[in-house]
């Protein structure tokens, strides 16, 4: 597997200042940085310096420190030294472990969801998937749709724990930097379509197998990339 770079300089990203809102500055800083990490706008291993980030967001170092500690607690950042963190890079084994756990949870979630998801929700999911497929889109737009797709199904299961577990596993897997969904746009579209068809048919076993096939296809794609 290709080794990840270890840049000596802080990440060179442009971050707009925070706005004054009812939520705390620490919460806003956390949300902003978390989204940048999940959108892969900050490279794994790039140093994130507390003072520099506080200056970019035009906030004091105290709320910035709170946000960084919270992100580190969630496993998105690792501490480099007393004044800086870095985005955590997920190893190959952990990636596949996350994907195996997703198989167990998401296959069960969709089997439960087929009886609960509404026709309107299925229609909206299909329309969004088709619009994304027909138009030009960025990797970030794909990520956001994929998040909504899997989150909707987990929520429709009726199990209040599944959505939280699915989100956590997806966040962890997002830290694995080798794979990009835009390398397999056609495959993703076809697999999402098969899942939607199974939901519309209200067939739990068909839905379970469609979700399993999708998640295993993602893993096989990564395995091929590693070998090559």
N, C-alpha and C positions, 0 to 999 in steps of 0.2 A: 504493500500500500504506500502511496506517495507520502513523504514526510511533510508535516505542516511547517510553515515558516515561523521563525521566532524573531519578529522585527525588534530592532533595538530602540526605535523611536515610538512615541505614543501614536495611537490611531489618528490618522488625518481625516477627520470627518467634519462636516458642517452641521452644527446643531443649533436650531433657532432658539432664542431665549424663551423661557416659560412665561405664560400669561398669569396674571393674578386671578385665581379662581377660588371657589369655596373650599376645594380640596387642598390639603396641605402641599407645600412645596416638595416635601420628601416623596409624597405619593405621586405627584406629577413627574418628578425626576425619575422615579422608579418606572412609571408607565412609559415614558419616552424612551429610556434606555432599553427596557425590555422589548419594545417593539423593534427598535433598531437591531437588537441582537437576533430576534426571531426572523426578521426580514433579511438577515445576513448582510447588513450594511456595515457591520463591524467584523473584521476578520478574526477568526480564532487565533489566540495567542497575542493579539495586538494589545499593548499596554493601555489601560484606561486610568489616567491620573486624576485623582480626586480634585486637586486644585484647578487643573485645566478644565475639567468638566463643569465645575462650579462657576468658573469664569464664563464659559460658553453659554451656560443656561442663565447666567446673571442671578445666581442665588448664592447664599453663604455656604461654607463648607459643611456645616452641620447637617442640613437636610440632604446634601449630596452624599455625605458619609452614610446616612441612614438608608438611602436608596441602594447604595453599593453593597452594604452589609445584607440588606434584604435579598438582593439578587444573588449574592454569594450563598446565602442560606437556602435558596431554591435550586442551587446547583448550576446556575447560568454563568457565574463568574468564579474564578479562583484567585486567591491573593498571590501577588507576585512579590511584593515587599510591603513595607509599612505604609506607603503612600499610593500604591497602585494595584489594580486588579487586571485580569485578562479574561476574555471570553473562554469558557471551558471547551476544549475539543473532545468530542466523544470518540472513544476507541471503537474499533471494529466489533469486538465481542459484545460490548455494551449496546451497540446499535442493533445487532441481531437479537440480543436478549430482549430489548424493547419491542422489536417487531414480533417476536414470538408471544410476548405478553399481550400485544395488541390483537393478535389473532384470537387468543382465548376470550378476551373481553369484548372485542368488536363483533365477533361472530355471534356471541350470545346476545349482545345488544340488538343487533339487527333482526335476529330471530324473534325477539320480543317486540321490536318496533313495528313489524309488518301488520300487526293487529291494531296498533294505536296511531300510527302516523296518518294524517289526513290526506285526502286527495289533493287539497289545495297545496299542502306542503310538498307533495310529490311533484305536482305541476310546476311549482316555483323552483324546485331543485333542478328539474329537467330543463326548464327555460334558461336558468342561469348557466347550467353546464353547456347547453347548446350555444348560447351567446358567447361564452368564453372560447369555445372551440372555433366558432366561425370568424371571430375577430382577432386582431393582433393583441397580445397581452404580454406583460412582463412576468418575470419569475415571482415577484412579490404579489401580483394579482392572482397568480396561480396558487401561491401559498394561502392567501386569504380565502379563496374559494374552497380549497381543499379543507381548510380548518372548518369552514361553515358546513361543508358536506358531511364530514365525519361527526361534528358536534351535533348537528340536527338529528342524525340517526341515534347517537348515544342518548340524547335528551328524550327522543321519542320512545325509547325502550321502557320508560317509566321507572327505571332503577335510578335512584337519586345519586348513587355513588359512581356509576359508570361514566357520566360526563366528566367528572373531575379526574378519574383515572386515565381516560382517553386523552384529555388535554395534557396531563403530566407526561404521558408516554410520548405524545407527539412533539411536545416541547423538547424533550430529551433527544429524540431522534433527529430533530431539526439541527442539533449541534453537530451532527455528523456531516462533514463538509465535502465528502467525495461526490455525493449524488445530487443531481439537479433534476427537478421534475420536467423541465423544458427539454430534456434529452429524450423524453418519451411521451410527448404530447398525445400522439395518436393512441398509444396504449392506455394512457390515463383516461382519455375520453371514452374509449370503447369499454373499459372496465367499469367506469362510473355509470355508463349507459346500461350495462348488464345488471348492475346493482339496482338501478332505478326501475328497470323492467321487473325485477324480482319483487321489489316493494309494491309495485303496481299490481302484480299478480297475487299479492297477499299470500305468498308461499314461503314459510319460514325456512324450510330446508334449502330451497333454491337460493334464498337471500343469504343464508349462512355460507353456502358454497361460493356464491359470487363474491362475498366479502373476503373469504379465505383466499380465493384465487387472486384477487387484487393485491392483497398484502403479500402473498408469496411471490407474485410477479415483481413487486418492488424489490424484494430481497434478491431475487435471481438477477435482476438488472444490476444491483450493486455488486454481486459476486462476479459477474462478467467484467464489470469495470475494474475490479481489483485485479483479476487475472490478467487482463490486457495491460 
